[in-house]
Amino acid sequence: MTSTENLSQETAHQAEGAQPEAAAETVSYEQLALTLQDAQTKADDYWNQLLRVRADMENLRRRAERDLENAHKYALERFVGELLPVKDSLEMGLVAASDETADIVKVREGLELTVKMMQSAVQKAGVREIDPQGEKFNPELHQAMTTQENADVEPNTVVAVYQKGYLLNDRVVRPAMVVVSKKP
């Protein structure tokens, strides 16, 4: 065989072998295109889900902010509703006491009822009174205004209360101002 014939046969053989490879490449390109299209569809779906979740989160954040703002704004509404009758009672007592023919006994009774209304209102709000007369001095609840020598009671005992203290849900709002005993 001559080199020209050899070359022709080789070229023909390569052409025959190239066709199945081209077909294989065509199939793999089609598969790749379908896979890519499927991946793109999934990516679009995930992107849309992400956008919806972001919008839901933003709406939730706004709603929480609005609820918190309303809670701050109207937190005392019920307490104020409890105090308004006390205010009304004080105003009526003031009018009754201003009358020249006012009966001091009736005014005193009215004030006592008003104080009871006030105590009830603040108790409903979680306020408790600190009245430590005769108790051991507690610096977390009491503020010692002075000490006084007293042989009748143990040292560090509250012998007088200048001003009652108050707790709001077990937190000191105002300590009781007291006189504390010491050894003579």
Buried (B, 14 or more C-beta within 10 A) or exposed (E): EEEEEEEEEEEEEEEEEEEEEEEEEEEEEEEEEEEEEEEEEEEEEEEEEEEEEEEEEEEEEEEEEEEEEEEEEEEEEEBEEBBEBBEEBBEEBEEBBEEEEEEEEEBEEBBEEBEEBBEEBBEEBEBBEBEBEEBEBBEEBBBBBEBEEBEEEEBBBBBBBEEBBBBEEEEBEEBBBBBBBEEE
